[in-house]
Amino acid sequence: MKQFGQPERIDPSDYGYDWWIYKQDLSHYMQVGVHNQRVVTLYAIGSDVDVSPFSIGQSIDEIYSDISYEPEVNLEYEGSSYRFELTENDMNSRPLIPMGEFFAQINVDKFDGTISSIRFMDTETLLKLQPYELVYLGTLLEPSPTGEDEQARISEGNAKQILDITNIMRIRHHLKPLDWDEKLTEVALAHSVDMYENDDFSHTSKVNGELADRLEAGDVFYQLAGENIAANYADAPAVMEGWLNSKGHRETLLNSEFTHLGVGVYKRHYTQNFIQKWAE
Protein backbone atom coordinates (compact mmCIF):
# COMPACT_ATOMS: atom_id res chain seq x y z
CA MET A 1 0.00 0.00 0.00
CA LYS A 2 3.00 2.31 0.20
CA GLN A 3 2.66 3.33 -3.45
CA PHE A 4 -0.78 4.83 -2.78
CA GLY A 5 -0.05 6.67 0.46
CA GLN A 6 -2.69 7.57 3.03
CA PRO A 7 -6.34 7.57 1.90
CA GLU A 8 -8.76 10.40 2.58
CA ARG A 9 -11.00 7.95 4.42
CA ILE A 10 -11.57 4.23 4.88
CA ASP A 11 -15.04 2.77 4.29
CA PRO A 12 -15.99 -0.81 5.24
CA SER A 13 -17.61 -3.06 2.65
CA ASP A 14 -19.96 -6.05 2.63
CA TYR A 15 -17.21 -8.29 1.29
CA GLY A 16 -14.57 -8.49 4.01
CA TYR A 17 -12.27 -5.76 2.68
CA ASP A 18 -12.10 -2.05 3.44
CA TRP A 19 -12.32 0.58 0.73
CA TRP A 20 -9.42 3.02 0.93
CA ILE A 21 -10.75 6.15 -0.73
CA TYR A 22 -8.30 8.34 -2.65
CA LYS A 23 -9.69 11.67 -3.84
CA GLN A 24 -7.05 14.36 -3.50
CA ASP A 25 -8.92 15.62 -6.55
CA LEU A 26 -11.70 13.91 -8.47
CA SER A 27 -9.53 13.39 -11.56
CA HIS A 28 -7.43 10.97 -9.47
CA TYR A 29 -10.35 9.32 -7.67
CA MET A 30 -10.05 5.62 -6.98
CA GLN A 31 -11.20 3.11 -4.39
CA VAL A 32 -8.73 0.47 -3.28
CA GLY A 33 -10.11 -2.63 -1.55
CA VAL A 34 -7.70 -3.82 1.15
CA HIS A 35 -7.90 -7.08 3.11
CA ASN A 36 -5.14 -8.20 5.47
CA GLN A 37 -2.85 -5.44 4.10
CA ARG A 38 -3.28 -6.74 0.56
CA VAL A 39 -5.04 -5.12 -2.39
CA VAL A 40 -7.87 -7.42 -3.50
CA THR A 41 -9.81 -5.01 -5.73
CA LEU A 42 -9.46 -1.53 -7.21
CA TYR A 43 -12.11 0.70 -8.75
CA ALA A 44 -10.73 3.57 -10.82
CA ILE A 45 -12.90 6.26 -12.41
CA GLY A 46 -10.79 9.40 -12.14
CA SER A 47 -9.68 10.51 -15.59
CA ASP A 48 -6.00 10.71 -14.60
CA VAL A 49 -5.70 7.37 -12.76
CA ASP A 50 -3.18 5.01 -14.39
CA VAL A 51 -5.10 1.85 -15.34
CA SER A 52 -2.66 0.54 -17.95
CA PRO A 53 -3.05 -1.09 -20.41
CA PHE A 54 -6.39 0.76 -20.52
CA SER A 55 -7.27 4.40 -19.94
CA ILE A 56 -10.38 6.10 -18.61
CA GLY A 57 -12.24 7.76 -21.50
CA GLN A 58 -10.66 5.45 -24.07
CA SER A 59 -12.86 4.46 -27.01
CA ILE A 60 -14.25 0.99 -26.46
CA ASP A 61 -13.67 0.27 -30.15
CA GLU A 62 -9.94 0.26 -29.38
CA ILE A 63 -10.49 -2.36 -26.70
CA TYR A 64 -12.56 -4.52 -29.05
CA SER A 65 -9.82 -4.39 -31.70
CA ASP A 66 -6.82 -4.88 -29.38
CA ILE A 67 -8.02 -7.37 -26.76
CA SER A 68 -10.03 -10.56 -27.15
CA TYR A 69 -12.44 -11.69 -24.47
CA GLU A 70 -15.03 -14.42 -24.19
CA PRO A 71 -18.66 -14.72 -23.02
CA GLU A 72 -17.57 -17.42 -20.57
CA VAL A 73 -14.85 -17.16 -17.93
CA ASN A 74 -13.82 -20.42 -16.24
CA LEU A 75 -11.76 -20.61 -13.07
CA GLU A 76 -10.78 -22.88 -10.21
CA TYR A 77 -10.59 -21.80 -6.58
CA GLU A 78 -9.82 -23.92 -3.53
CA GLY A 79 -10.98 -27.15 -5.12
CA SER A 80 -14.19 -25.77 -6.65
CA SER A 81 -14.97 -24.97 -10.29
CA TYR A 82 -16.76 -21.83 -11.44
CA ARG A 83 -18.00 -20.46 -14.76
CA PHE A 84 -19.23 -16.90 -15.24
CA GLU A 85 -21.60 -16.55 -18.19
CA LEU A 86 -21.79 -13.06 -19.70
CA THR A 87 -24.88 -11.96 -21.59
CA GLU A 88 -24.69 -9.94 -24.78
CA ASN A 89 -25.43 -6.83 -22.72
CA ASP A 90 -22.59 -7.74 -20.33
CA MET A 91 -20.21 -8.14 -23.25
CA ASN A 92 -21.14 -4.69 -24.55
CA SER A 93 -21.25 -2.81 -21.25
CA ARG A 94 -18.93 -4.60 -18.79
CA PRO A 95 -16.75 -7.30 -20.33
CA LEU A 96 -14.50 -9.31 -18.01
CA ILE A 97 -10.86 -9.80 -18.97
CA PRO A 98 -8.50 -12.22 -17.12
CA MET A 99 -5.16 -10.55 -16.36
CA GLY A 100 -2.84 -12.90 -14.50
CA GLU A 101 -3.92 -13.14 -10.85
CA PHE A 102 -6.57 -10.45 -11.36
CA PHE A 103 -9.60 -9.84 -13.55
CA ALA A 104 -10.46 -6.51 -15.16
CA GLN A 105 -14.09 -5.48 -15.50
CA ILE A 106 -14.32 -2.79 -18.16
CA ASN A 107 -17.29 -0.53 -17.40
CA VAL A 108 -18.44 1.06 -20.65
CA ASP A 109 -20.49 4.22 -21.03
CA LYS A 110 -22.79 2.85 -23.71
CA PHE A 111 -24.08 6.30 -24.64
CA ASP A 112 -20.72 7.67 -25.75
CA GLY A 113 -18.79 4.45 -26.36
CA THR A 114 -15.94 5.09 -23.94
CA ILE A 115 -14.50 3.45 -20.84
CA SER A 116 -16.27 4.91 -17.81
CA SER A 117 -14.21 3.03 -15.22
CA ILE A 118 -12.12 -0.07 -14.60
CA ARG A 119 -12.56 -2.50 -11.75
CA PHE A 120 -9.79 -4.96 -10.95
CA MET A 121 -10.60 -7.96 -8.73
CA ASP A 122 -8.74 -10.99 -7.48
CA THR A 123 -10.42 -14.39 -7.79
CA GLU A 124 -11.91 -14.49 -4.30
CA THR A 125 -13.39 -10.99 -4.60
CA LEU A 126 -14.84 -11.76 -8.04
CA LEU A 127 -16.51 -14.87 -6.65
CA LYS A 128 -17.94 -12.96 -3.68
CA LEU A 129 -19.28 -10.12 -5.84
CA GLN A 130 -20.79 -12.46 -8.46
CA PRO A 131 -21.34 -9.68 -11.01
CA TYR A 132 -22.47 -12.14 -13.72
CA GLU A 133 -24.50 -15.32 -14.00
CA LEU A 134 -22.53 -18.05 -12.23
CA VAL A 135 -22.49 -21.82 -12.63
CA TYR A 136 -20.38 -23.71 -10.11
CA LEU A 137 -19.41 -27.14 -8.84
CA GLY A 138 -18.33 -27.12 -5.20
CA THR A 139 -18.65 -24.29 -2.70
CA LEU A 140 -20.38 -20.98 -3.37
CA LEU A 141 -18.47 -18.09 -1.80
CA GLU A 142 -20.72 -15.64 0.03
CA PRO A 143 -19.96 -12.60 2.18
CA SER A 144 -20.00 -13.09 5.92
CA PRO A 145 -23.05 -11.56 7.64
CA THR A 146 -22.52 -8.28 9.49
CA GLY A 147 -24.23 -6.77 12.52
CA GLU A 148 -26.52 -3.75 12.39
CA ASP A 149 -23.84 -1.28 13.53
CA GLU A 150 -21.37 -2.48 10.90
CA GLN A 151 -24.10 -2.54 8.28
CA ALA A 152 -24.90 1.10 9.06
CA ARG A 153 -21.23 2.04 8.56
CA ILE A 154 -21.16 0.13 5.26
CA SER A 155 -24.30 1.94 4.09
CA GLU A 156 -22.87 5.32 5.07
CA GLY A 157 -19.69 4.55 3.14
CA ASN A 158 -21.68 3.53 0.06
CA ALA A 159 -23.65 6.79 0.25
CA LYS A 160 -20.48 8.89 0.37
CA GLN A 161 -19.03 6.95 -2.55
CA ILE A 162 -22.20 7.54 -4.57
CA LEU A 163 -21.82 11.28 -4.00
CA ASP A 164 -18.17 11.18 -5.10
CA ILE A 165 -18.83 9.10 -8.21
CA THR A 166 -21.89 11.17 -9.12
CA ASN A 167 -19.79 14.32 -9.14
CA ILE A 168 -17.05 12.68 -11.20
CA MET A 169 -19.63 11.68 -13.80
CA ARG A 170 -21.16 15.16 -13.82
CA ILE A 171 -17.81 16.93 -14.17
CA ARG A 172 -16.92 14.55 -17.00
CA HIS A 173 -19.99 15.84 -18.82
CA HIS A 174 -19.15 19.48 -18.07
CA LEU A 175 -21.74 19.88 -15.31
CA LYS A 176 -21.36 21.41 -11.86
CA PRO A 177 -20.84 18.98 -8.96
CA LEU A 178 -23.64 18.60 -6.43
CA ASP A 179 -23.52 19.59 -2.77
CA TRP A 180 -24.48 17.13 -0.06
CA ASP A 181 -27.76 17.86 1.73
CA GLU A 182 -28.42 16.19 5.08
CA LYS A 183 -32.22 16.56 5.12
CA LEU A 184 -32.38 15.20 1.60
CA THR A 185 -30.24 12.26 2.71
CA GLU A 186 -32.65 11.48 5.54
CA VAL A 187 -35.52 11.37 3.05
CA ALA A 188 -33.52 9.14 0.69
CA LEU A 189 -32.51 6.74 3.45
CA ALA A 190 -36.09 6.46 4.70
CA HIS A 191 -37.18 5.47 1.19
CA SER A 192 -34.48 2.79 0.87
CA VAL A 193 -35.51 1.36 4.26
CA ASP A 194 -39.17 1.48 3.21
CA MET A 195 -38.48 -0.36 -0.06
CA TYR A 196 -36.53 -3.07 1.76
CA GLU A 197 -38.92 -3.58 4.67
CA ASN A 198 -42.04 -3.59 2.48
CA ASP A 199 -40.47 -5.46 -0.43
CA ASP A 200 -41.79 -2.74 -2.72
CA PHE A 201 -39.43 -1.37 -5.36
CA SER A 202 -41.09 1.85 -6.48
CA HIS A 203 -40.81 5.63 -6.52
CA THR A 204 -44.22 5.68 -4.85
CA SER A 205 -44.26 4.47 -1.26
CA LYS A 206 -47.49 2.89 -0.03
CA VAL A 207 -46.69 4.41 3.36
CA ASN A 208 -45.04 7.75 2.55
CA GLY A 209 -46.32 8.64 -0.90
CA GLU A 210 -44.65 10.23 -3.89
CA LEU A 211 -41.28 11.99 -3.86
CA ALA A 212 -42.99 15.37 -3.40
CA ASP A 213 -44.86 14.05 -0.35
CA ARG A 214 -41.69 12.67 1.18
CA LEU A 215 -39.72 15.85 0.58
CA GLU A 216 -42.47 17.95 2.13
CA ALA A 217 -42.59 15.68 5.19
CA GLY A 218 -38.81 16.00 5.48
CA ASP A 219 -38.94 19.83 5.39
CA VAL A 220 -36.96 19.92 2.15
CA PHE A 221 -37.58 23.07 0.13
CA TYR A 222 -36.78 23.06 -3.57
CA GLN A 223 -37.64 24.28 -7.06
CA LEU A 224 -37.05 21.01 -8.92
CA ALA A 225 -36.61 17.44 -7.70
CA GLY A 226 -35.71 14.04 -9.11
CA GLU A 227 -35.00 10.53 -7.87
CA ASN A 228 -33.05 7.44 -8.84
CA ILE A 229 -33.62 4.09 -7.15
CA ALA A 230 -31.99 0.68 -7.50
CA ALA A 231 -31.81 -2.64 -5.69
CA ASN A 232 -29.50 -5.64 -5.42
CA TYR A 233 -26.37 -4.05 -6.88
CA ALA A 234 -23.22 -5.17 -5.08
CA ASP A 235 -22.07 -1.71 -4.01
CA ALA A 236 -21.74 1.97 -4.90
CA PRO A 237 -19.48 1.56 -7.97
CA ALA A 238 -21.78 -1.11 -9.42
CA VAL A 239 -24.99 0.87 -8.95
CA MET A 240 -23.46 4.08 -10.32
CA GLU A 241 -22.33 2.38 -13.54
CA GLY A 242 -25.81 0.87 -13.82
CA TRP A 243 -27.53 4.25 -13.46
CA LEU A 244 -25.16 5.82 -15.99
CA ASN A 245 -26.20 3.27 -18.63
CA SER A 246 -29.95 3.58 -18.04
CA LYS A 247 -31.50 6.40 -20.09
CA GLY A 248 -33.95 7.72 -17.50
CA HIS A 249 -31.54 7.42 -14.57
CA ARG A 250 -28.77 9.01 -16.63
CA GLU A 251 -30.97 12.00 -17.47
CA THR A 252 -31.60 12.56 -13.77
CA LEU A 253 -27.95 12.01 -12.84
CA LEU A 254 -26.76 14.48 -15.49
CA ASN A 255 -29.50 17.11 -15.13
CA SER A 256 -27.74 20.48 -15.19
CA GLU A 257 -30.40 22.17 -13.06
CA PHE A 258 -29.86 20.11 -9.90
CA THR A 259 -27.67 21.63 -7.18
CA HIS A 260 -27.89 19.23 -4.21
CA LEU A 261 -27.93 15.49 -3.59
CA GLY A 262 -29.03 13.18 -0.80
CA VAL A 263 -28.25 9.45 -0.81
CA GLY A 264 -29.74 6.65 1.26
CA VAL A 265 -28.44 3.06 1.18
CA TYR A 266 -29.96 0.20 3.14
CA LYS A 267 -29.26 -3.50 2.57
CA ARG A 268 -28.54 -3.10 -1.14
CA HIS A 269 -31.45 -0.75 -1.73
CA TYR A 270 -30.29 2.60 -3.10
CA THR A 271 -32.00 5.99 -3.37
CA GLN A 272 -30.60 9.19 -4.85
CA ASN A 273 -32.67 12.33 -4.26
CA PHE A 274 -31.76 15.39 -6.34
CA ILE A 275 -33.03 18.92 -5.92
CA GLN A 276 -32.52 22.39 -7.25
CA LYS A 277 -32.68 24.70 -4.24
CA TRP A 278 -34.48 28.01 -4.22
CA ALA A 279 -32.12 30.84 -5.12
CA GLU A 280 -31.24 32.92 -2.04
Disulfide bonds with the S-S distance in Angstrom:
none
